[in-house]
Amino acid sequence: MMHSFLIVGDELKRQAALEELLAEHKVAPTSILVFPQEGLGYGIETTRDIIQTLATRTTNRGENRAIVIQEAHLLTIAAQNALLKTLEESASDTLIILLVRG
């Protein structure tokens, strides 16, 4: 099973694809939505917080957890680099979903 996804498109297409993906992978309702700080995007501290949350959050047996990063194109280069290892080595019960405008 893949654990990292990139969804590209306008807001309606991204939302529809996200809902389908979450349903398909039986994601727990406690999934995390992350939004960029207005006018700032995502810096390294925000990304480290995301990684820390993934490391500590648990789910019920049989459920997957997800973190959805809205407007992922606003990640700074440092934030992208910090997230890269997590994307490559995410746990089997974790989905990392990046949403970007297309």
DSSP file with accessible surface (Angstrom, degrees, kcal/mol):
  #  RESIDUE AA STRUCTURE BP1 BP2  ACC     N-H-->O    O-->H-N    N-H-->O    O-->H-N    TCO  KAPPA ALPHA  PHI   PSI    X-CA   Y-CA   Z-CA
    1    1 A M              0   0  125      0, 0.0     2,-0.2     0, 0.0     0, 0.0   0.000 360.0 360.0 360.0 136.6    0.0    0.0    0.0
    2    2 A M        -     0   0  127      1,-0.1     3,-0.1    93,-0.0     0, 0.0  -0.509 360.0-169.9 -75.4 150.5    1.2    3.5   -0.8
    3    3 A H        +     0   0   45     -2,-0.2    93,-3.0     1,-0.2     2,-0.4   0.524  64.4  58.2-120.5 -11.5    1.5    5.9    2.1
    4    4 A S  E     -a   96   0A  34     91,-0.2     2,-0.4    86,-0.1    93,-0.2  -0.984  61.2-177.5-126.1 136.5    2.2    9.2    0.5
    5    5 A F  E     -a   97   0A  42     91,-2.6    93,-3.1    -2,-0.4     2,-0.5  -0.980  17.1-155.7-135.5 145.6   -0.1   10.9   -2.0
    6    6 A L  E     -a   98   0A 110     -2,-0.4     2,-0.5    91,-0.2    93,-0.2  -0.987  12.1-167.8-119.5 121.4    0.0   14.1   -4.0
    7    7 A I  E     -a   99   0A  20     91,-3.1    93,-2.6    -2,-0.5     2,-0.4  -0.962   7.2-173.6-114.2 121.3   -3.3   15.5   -5.2
    8    8 A V  E     +a  100   0A  84     -2,-0.5     2,-0.3    91,-0.2    93,-0.2  -0.926  33.0  73.9-117.2 137.0   -3.2   18.3   -7.8
    9    9 A G  S    S-     0   0   10     91,-1.6    93,-0.3    -2,-0.4    -2,-0.1  -0.919  79.1 -43.3 155.1-176.1   -6.1   20.3   -9.1
   10   10 A D     >  -     0   0   82     -2,-0.3     4,-2.7    91,-0.2     5,-0.2  -0.211  69.4 -91.6 -73.5 173.3   -8.6   23.0   -8.3
   11   11 A E  H  > S+     0   0  144      1,-0.2     4,-2.4     2,-0.2     5,-0.2   0.884 124.8  49.1 -58.6 -41.4  -10.2   23.0   -4.9
   12   12 A L  H  > S+     0   0  143      2,-0.2     4,-2.3     1,-0.2    -1,-0.2   0.922 113.2  46.5 -66.1 -43.1  -13.2   21.0   -5.9
   13   13 A K  H  > S+     0   0  140      2,-0.2     4,-2.5     1,-0.2     5,-0.2   0.909 113.0  49.8 -66.0 -40.7  -11.1   18.3   -7.6
   14   14 A R  H  X S+     0   0   10     -4,-2.7     4,-2.5     2,-0.2    -2,-0.2   0.929 111.6  48.3 -63.6 -43.9   -8.7   18.1   -4.6
   15   15 A Q  H  X S+     0   0   78     -4,-2.4     4,-2.5    -5,-0.2    -2,-0.2   0.920 112.5  48.0 -64.5 -42.8  -11.6   17.8   -2.1
   16   16 A A  H  X S+     0   0   58     -4,-2.3     4,-2.1     1,-0.2    -1,-0.2   0.931 114.1  46.2 -64.0 -44.8  -13.3   15.0   -4.1
   17   17 A A  H  X S+     0   0   36     -4,-2.5     4,-2.5     1,-0.2    -2,-0.2   0.894 112.2  52.0 -65.0 -38.3  -10.1   13.1   -4.5
   18   18 A L  H  X S+     0   0    5     -4,-2.5     4,-2.8    -5,-0.2     5,-0.2   0.944 109.1  48.8 -63.8 -47.0   -9.3   13.5   -0.8
   19   19 A E  H  X S+     0   0  114     -4,-2.5     4,-2.1     1,-0.2    -1,-0.2   0.916 112.8  48.4 -60.4 -41.5  -12.7   12.2    0.3
   20   20 A E  H  X S+     0   0  134     -4,-2.1     4,-2.6    -5,-0.2    -1,-0.2   0.928 112.4  48.3 -64.8 -43.8  -12.3    9.2   -2.0
   21   21 A L  H  X S+     0   0   17     -4,-2.5     4,-1.9     2,-0.2    -2,-0.2   0.925 111.2  49.4 -64.2 -44.4   -8.8    8.5   -0.7
   22   22 A L  H  <>S+     0   0   45     -4,-2.8     5,-1.9     1,-0.2    -1,-0.2   0.905 114.0  46.0 -63.7 -40.1   -9.7    8.7    2.9
   23   23 A A  H ><5S+     0   0   76     -4,-2.1     3,-1.3    -5,-0.2    -2,-0.2   0.923 110.4  53.3 -68.1 -42.8  -12.7    6.4    2.5
   24   24 A E  H 3<5S+     0   0  125     -4,-2.6    -2,-0.2     1,-0.3    -1,-0.2   0.862 113.7  42.3 -61.0 -35.7  -10.7    3.9    0.4
   25   25 A H  T 3<5S-     0   0   23     -4,-1.9    39,-0.3    -5,-0.2    -1,-0.3   0.276 107.2-121.9-100.4  12.1   -8.0    3.6    3.1
   26   26 A K  T < 5 -     0   0  156     -3,-1.3    38,-2.0    -4,-0.2     2,-0.3   0.936  39.7-166.4  48.7  59.0  -10.4    3.5    6.1
   27   27 A V  B   < -d   64   0B  26     -5,-1.9    38,-0.2    36,-0.2    -1,-0.2  -0.560  21.8-109.3 -82.5 137.7   -8.9    6.6    7.8
   28   28 A A    >   -     0   0    2     36,-3.6     3,-1.1    -2,-0.3    38,-0.2  -0.277  24.3-119.8 -60.3 148.0   -9.7    7.3   11.4
   29   29 A P  T 3  S+     0   0  123      0, 0.0    -1,-0.1     0, 0.0    36,-0.1   0.616 106.7  74.2 -68.2  -7.7  -11.9   10.4   11.9
   30   30 A T  T 3   +     0   0   76      2,-0.1    -2,-0.1     0, 0.0    35,-0.0   0.150  67.9 142.4 -91.8  21.3   -9.2   11.9   14.0
   31   31 A S    <   -     0   0   35     -3,-1.1     2,-0.5     1,-0.1    36,-0.2  -0.180  50.4-118.6 -58.8 158.4   -7.1   12.7   10.9
   32   32 A I  E     -b   67   0A  34     34,-2.5    36,-3.0     2,-0.0     2,-0.5  -0.862  19.0-161.1-109.9 128.8   -5.2   16.0   11.0
   33   33 A L  E     -b   68   0A  95     -2,-0.5     2,-0.5    34,-0.2    36,-0.2  -0.929  10.7-162.7-104.7 130.5   -5.7   18.8    8.5
   34   34 A V  E     -b   69   0A  19     34,-3.1    36,-2.7    -2,-0.5    -2,-0.0  -0.956   4.9-170.5-117.7 130.8   -2.8   21.3    8.3
   35   35 A F        -     0   0  127     -2,-0.5    36,-0.1    34,-0.2     3,-0.1  -0.921  26.8-109.8-117.7 146.4   -3.2   24.7    6.8
   36   36 A P        -     0   0   29      0, 0.0     2,-0.3     0, 0.0     6,-0.2  -0.319  38.2 -99.4 -70.6 154.8   -0.5   27.2    6.0
   37   37 A Q  B >>  -E   41   0C 107      4,-1.7     3,-2.4     1,-0.1     4,-2.0  -0.593  55.1 -93.3 -70.8 133.4   -0.1   30.4    8.0
   38   38 A E  T 34 S-     0   0  195     -2,-0.3    -1,-0.1     1,-0.3    -3,-0.0  -0.245 105.5  -2.5 -56.0 125.5   -1.7   33.1    5.9
   39   39 A G  T 34 S+     0   0   84      1,-0.1    -1,-0.3    -3,-0.1    -2,-0.1   0.360 128.5  69.3  77.6  -5.6    0.9   34.9    3.8
   40   40 A L  T <4 S-     0   0  123     -3,-2.4    -2,-0.2     1,-0.2     2,-0.2   0.657  76.5-158.7-116.4 -25.0    3.7   32.8    5.2
   41   41 A G  B  <  -E   37   0C   6     -4,-2.0    -4,-1.7    34,-0.1     2,-0.5  -0.489  51.0 -33.3  76.6-148.3    3.3   29.2    4.0
   42   42 A Y  B     -f   75   0D   0     32,-2.0    34,-2.2    -6,-0.2    37,-0.3  -0.946  60.9-169.1-114.9 123.0    4.9   26.4    5.9
   43   43 A G     >  -     0   0   29     -2,-0.5     4,-1.9    32,-0.2     5,-0.2  -0.396  41.8 -90.6 -98.5-178.2    8.2   26.9    7.7
   44   44 A I  H  > S+     0   0   48      1,-0.2     4,-2.6     2,-0.2     5,-0.2   0.872 122.8  55.0 -63.1 -37.7   10.5   24.4    9.2
   45   45 A E  H  > S+     0   0  112      2,-0.2     4,-2.1     1,-0.2    -1,-0.2   0.917 107.4  49.3 -65.9 -42.0    8.9   24.6   12.7
   46   46 A T  H  > S+     0   0   32      2,-0.2     4,-2.0     1,-0.2    -1,-0.2   0.926 112.0  49.5 -60.6 -43.0    5.4   23.8   11.3
   47   47 A T  H  X S+     0   0    0     -4,-1.9     4,-2.5     1,-0.2    -2,-0.2   0.912 108.9  51.3 -65.3 -40.9    6.9   20.8    9.5
   48   48 A R  H  X S+     0   0  136     -4,-2.6     4,-2.6     1,-0.2    -1,-0.2   0.886 108.3  53.0 -63.4 -37.0    8.7   19.6   12.6
   49   49 A D  H  X S+     0   0  100     -4,-2.1     4,-2.4     2,-0.2    -1,-0.2   0.902 108.4  50.4 -62.7 -40.9    5.4   19.9   14.5
   50   50 A I  H  X S+     0   0    7     -4,-2.0     4,-2.3     2,-0.2    -2,-0.2   0.942 111.5  47.6 -61.2 -47.4    3.7   17.7   11.8
   51   51 A I  H  X S+     0   0   46     -4,-2.5     4,-1.9     1,-0.2    -2,-0.2   0.923 111.9  49.9 -62.3 -42.4    6.4   15.1   12.1
   52   52 A Q  H  X S+     0   0  117     -4,-2.6     4,-1.4     1,-0.2    -1,-0.2   0.907 109.0  52.2 -63.7 -40.9    6.2   15.1   15.9
   53   53 A T  H  X S+     0   0   44     -4,-2.4     4,-2.2     1,-0.2     3,-0.4   0.923 108.7  50.5 -61.4 -43.1    2.4   14.6   15.7
   54   54 A L  H  < S+     0   0   14     -4,-2.3    -1,-0.2     1,-0.2    -2,-0.2   0.875 108.9  52.7 -62.4 -36.1    2.8   11.7   13.4
   55   55 A A  H  < S+     0   0   79     -4,-1.9    -1,-0.2    -5,-0.2    -2,-0.2   0.796 119.2  32.8 -71.3 -26.2    5.3   10.1   15.7
   56   56 A T  H  < S+     0   0   89     -4,-1.4     2,-0.3    -3,-0.4    -2,-0.2   0.664  93.8  94.6-108.1 -18.9    3.1   10.3   18.8
   57   57 A R     <  -     0   0   99     -4,-2.2     2,-0.3    -5,-0.2     8,-0.1  -0.564  52.1-169.6 -81.7 137.9   -0.5    9.9   17.5
   58   58 A T        -     0   0  121     -2,-0.3     2,-0.3     0, 0.0    -2,-0.0  -0.796   5.0-153.3-119.9 165.6   -2.1    6.5   17.6
   59   59 A T        -     0   0   32     -2,-0.3     2,-0.1     4,-0.1     3,-0.1  -0.820  31.1 -85.7-129.4 170.8   -5.3    5.0   16.1
   60   60 A N    >   -     0   0  118     -2,-0.3     3,-2.1     1,-0.1   -32,-0.1  -0.416  64.0 -79.2 -71.3 155.5   -7.7    2.2   16.9
   61   61 A R  T 3  S+     0   0  249      1,-0.3    -1,-0.1    -2,-0.1     3,-0.1  -0.261 118.3  20.4 -57.7 135.0   -6.8   -1.2   15.6
   62   62 A G  T 3  S+     0   0   68      1,-0.3     2,-0.3    -3,-0.1    -1,-0.3   0.371 102.6 105.9  87.5  -6.0   -7.7   -1.5   11.9
   63   63 A E    <   -     0   0   57     -3,-2.1     2,-0.3   -36,-0.0    -1,-0.3  -0.786  58.9-142.3-104.8 152.3   -7.8    2.2   11.2
   64   64 A N  B     -d   27   0B  28    -38,-2.0   -36,-3.6    -2,-0.3     2,-0.3  -0.757  12.4-138.9-103.2 156.4   -5.3    4.3    9.4
   65   65 A R  E     - c   0  94A  30     28,-3.4    30,-2.6    -2,-0.3     2,-0.4  -0.837  18.6-165.0-112.1 155.5   -4.3    7.8   10.4
   66   66 A A  E     - c   0  95A   2     -2,-0.3   -34,-2.5    28,-0.2     2,-0.4  -0.991  17.0-159.2-140.6 147.7   -3.8   10.6    7.9
   67   67 A I  E     -bc  32  96A   1     28,-2.2    30,-2.7    -2,-0.4     2,-0.6  -0.998  15.6-160.0-123.7 128.7   -2.2   14.0    7.8
   68   68 A V  E     -bc  33  97A   1    -36,-3.0   -34,-3.1    -2,-0.4     2,-0.8  -0.959   2.1-158.9-113.6 118.2   -3.4   16.3    5.1
   69   69 A I  E >   -bc  34  98A   0     28,-3.0    30,-2.7    -2,-0.6     3,-0.7  -0.864  13.0-152.3-102.1 103.7   -1.2   19.2    4.2
   70   70 A Q  T 3  S+     0   0   23    -36,-2.7     4,-0.1    -2,-0.8    30,-0.1  -0.495  77.0   9.5 -71.9 144.9   -3.3   21.8    2.4
   71   71 A E  T >  S+     0   0   28     -2,-0.2     3,-2.3     1,-0.1    -1,-0.2   0.912  75.1 174.5  53.7  46.9   -1.6   24.1   -0.1
   72   72 A A  G X   +     0   0    8     27,-3.1     3,-2.0    -3,-0.7    28,-0.2   0.715  65.9  77.1 -62.0 -19.0    1.6   22.0    0.1
   73   73 A H  G 3  S+     0   0   80     26,-0.4    -1,-0.3     1,-0.3    27,-0.1   0.662  84.2  67.7 -65.7 -10.5    3.2   24.0   -2.6
   74   74 A L  G <  S+     0   0   73     -3,-2.3   -32,-2.0    -4,-0.1    -1,-0.3   0.378  70.7 119.0 -91.5   4.8    3.8   26.7    0.1
   75   75 A L  B <   -f   42   0D  14     -3,-2.0   -32,-0.2   -34,-0.2   -34,-0.1  -0.527  66.4-125.8 -66.5 132.9    6.3   24.5    1.9
   76   76 A T     >  -     0   0   59    -34,-2.2     4,-2.8    -2,-0.2     5,-0.2  -0.298  26.1-104.3 -70.6 166.4    9.7   26.2    2.1
   77   77 A I  H  > S+     0   0  117      1,-0.2     4,-2.5     2,-0.2     5,-0.2   0.926 124.6  50.2 -59.0 -43.4   12.7   24.4    0.8
   78   78 A A  H  > S+     0   0   52      1,-0.2     4,-2.1     2,-0.2    -1,-0.2   0.910 111.1  49.0 -62.2 -40.0   13.8   23.7    4.4
   79   79 A A  H  > S+     0   0    0    -37,-0.3     4,-1.9     2,-0.2    -2,-0.2   0.896 109.8  51.8 -67.3 -39.3   10.3   22.4    5.3
   80   80 A Q  H  X S+     0   0   88     -4,-2.8     4,-1.5     1,-0.2    -2,-0.2   0.932 110.3  48.7 -61.1 -45.3   10.3   20.1    2.2
   81   81 A N  H  X S+     0   0  106     -4,-2.5     4,-0.7     1,-0.2    -2,-0.2   0.896 110.0  51.2 -63.5 -39.4   13.7   18.7    3.2
   82   82 A A  H  X S+     0   0   28     -4,-2.1     4,-0.5     1,-0.2    -1,-0.2   0.866 113.6  45.3 -65.6 -34.5   12.5   18.1    6.8
   83   83 A L  H  X S+     0   0    3     -4,-1.9     4,-2.5     1,-0.2     5,-0.2   0.733  93.1  82.8 -81.3 -21.0    9.4   16.3    5.5
   84   84 A L  H  X S+     0   0   82     -4,-1.5     4,-2.3     1,-0.2     5,-0.2   0.895  90.7  46.1 -56.4 -49.9   11.2   14.1    2.9
   85   85 A K  H  X S+     0   0  131     -4,-0.7     4,-2.1     1,-0.2    -1,-0.2   0.907 112.4  51.9 -62.3 -39.8   12.4   11.3    5.2
   86   86 A T  H  < S+     0   0   29     -4,-0.5     4,-0.2     1,-0.2    -1,-0.2   0.910 109.5  49.9 -63.1 -40.3    8.9   11.1    6.8
   87   87 A L  H >< S+     0   0   40     -4,-2.5     3,-0.6     1,-0.2    -1,-0.2   0.906 114.4  44.7 -63.1 -40.7    7.3   10.8    3.3
   88   88 A E  H 3< S+     0   0  134     -4,-2.3    -2,-0.2    -5,-0.2    -1,-0.2   0.807 124.9  31.1 -74.0 -29.9    9.8    8.1    2.4
   89   89 A E  T 3< S+     0   0  128     -4,-2.1    -1,-0.2    -5,-0.2    -2,-0.2  -0.088  78.9 153.5-125.1  36.0    9.5    6.1    5.6
   90   90 A S    <   -     0   0   23     -3,-0.6   -86,-0.1    -4,-0.2    -3,-0.1  -0.284  51.4 -96.4 -67.7 151.6    6.0    6.6    6.9
   91   91 A A    >   -     0   0   44      1,-0.1     3,-1.9     2,-0.1    -1,-0.1  -0.221  33.3-109.4 -64.3 157.8    4.5    3.9    9.1
   92   92 A S  T 3  S+     0   0   91      1,-0.3    -1,-0.1    -3,-0.1    -2,-0.1   0.722 118.7  49.5 -65.4 -20.4    2.2    1.3    7.5
   93   93 A D  T 3  S+     0   0   47    -29,-0.1   -28,-3.4     2,-0.0     2,-0.4   0.211  97.7  90.3-101.3  16.5   -0.9    2.9    9.2
   94   94 A T  E <   - c   0  65A   3     -3,-1.9     2,-0.5   -30,-0.2   -28,-0.2  -0.941  52.2-167.6-121.6 131.6   -0.1    6.4    8.1
   95   95 A L  E     - c   0  66A   0    -30,-2.6   -28,-2.2    -2,-0.4     2,-0.5  -0.957   4.7-163.4-111.2 133.1   -1.1    8.3    5.0
   96   96 A I  E     -ac   4  67A   0    -93,-3.0   -91,-2.6    -2,-0.5     2,-0.5  -0.980  12.0-171.2-116.0 119.4    0.5   11.6    4.2
   97   97 A I  E     -ac   5  68A   0    -30,-2.7   -28,-3.0    -2,-0.5     2,-0.5  -0.957   7.8-163.6-120.1 121.4   -1.5   13.6    1.7
   98   98 A L  E     -ac   6  69A  28    -93,-3.1   -91,-3.1    -2,-0.5     2,-0.5  -0.909   5.9-161.3-104.6 126.3   -0.2   16.7    0.0
   99   99 A L  E     +a    7   0A   1    -30,-2.7   -27,-3.1    -2,-0.5   -26,-0.4  -0.935  15.7 171.8-108.4 129.1   -2.7   18.9   -1.7
  100  100 A V  E     -a    8   0A  21    -93,-2.6   -91,-1.6    -2,-0.5     2,-0.2  -0.958  35.8-104.8-135.0 153.8   -1.5   21.5   -4.3
  101  101 A R              0   0  164     -2,-0.3   -91,-0.2   -93,-0.2   -93,-0.0  -0.491 360.0 360.0 -72.9 145.9   -3.1   23.8   -6.8
  102  102 A G              0   0   85    -93,-0.3    -1,-0.0    -2,-0.2   -94,-0.0  -0.814 360.0 360.0-129.4 360.0   -2.9   22.7  -10.4
